[in-house]
Amino acid sequence: MMERLITTEELTQILDKPDVSVEQGSKWILAKEFPNRNDNLIAAVVVEREDKNLWVVITVMVQFEKRV
């Protein structure tokens, strides 16, 4: 998050209300556009832990583009 200048608040918004969600097997890519940033969508790759009802964040990225 530090390397990509992503704040905890931004990550929370991505997890709570993503603009894009893509399931990839057991992982999800959640992404959101932030009007105050000019680096395209910000995304988090996460795994859902149903037993604990939480998301485990594997990595975060900027310049995310969803393939059509």
C-alpha positions in Angstrom: 0.0 0.0 0.0 2.8 2.4 0.8 4.6 1.8 -2.5 1.4 2.5 -4.4 0.3 5.4 -2.1 -3.0 3.7 -1.2 -4.5 4.7 2.0 -6.3 2.5 4.5 -9.5 4.5 3.9 -9.2 3.9 0.1 -8.7 0.2 0.7 -11.7 0.1 3.0 -13.8 1.7 0.3 -12.6 -0.8 -2.3 -13.6 -3.7 0.0 -17.0 -2.2 1.0 -18.2 -0.8 -2.3 -16.1 -1.9 -5.3 -17.0 -0.6 -8.8 -15.7 -3.8 -10.3 -15.5 -7.3 -8.8 -14.0 -10.2 -10.7 -13.9 -13.7 -9.3 -10.8 -15.8 -10.1 -11.2 -19.2 -8.5 -10.8 -18.7 -4.8 -9.6 -15.1 -5.2 -11.4 -11.9 -6.0 -10.2 -8.7 -7.6 -12.1 -5.7 -6.3 -11.5 -2.3 -7.9 -12.7 1.2 -7.5 -12.2 4.6 -9.2 -11.3 7.5 -7.0 -12.0 11.0 -8.5 -9.1 12.6 -6.7 -6.6 10.1 -8.2 -5.5 10.0 -11.9 -4.1 6.5 -11.9 -7.1 4.6 -13.3 -8.8 2.0 -11.1 -7.2 1.0 -7.8 -7.6 -2.7 -7.1 -7.1 -5.3 -4.3 -6.7 -9.0 -4.8 -8.4 -10.7 -1.8 -9.4 -14.1 -0.5 -12.6 -14.4 1.5 -12.4 -16.1 4.8 -15.9 -17.3 5.4 -15.1 -18.9 8.7 -14.1 -15.5 10.1 -16.2 -13.3 7.8 -13.4 -11.2 6.6 -11.2 -10.5 3.5 -7.5 -11.3 3.4 -5.8 -8.8 1.2 -3.0 -10.5 -0.9 -1.9 -7.4 -2.8 -3.0 -4.0 -4.1 -2.4 -2.4 -7.5 -2.9 0.8 -9.4 -3.6 1.2 -13.2 -6.0 -1.8 -13.1 -7.9 -2.4 -16.3 -10.6 -5.1 -16.5 -10.3 -7.2 -19.6 -13.4 -7.6 -21.6 
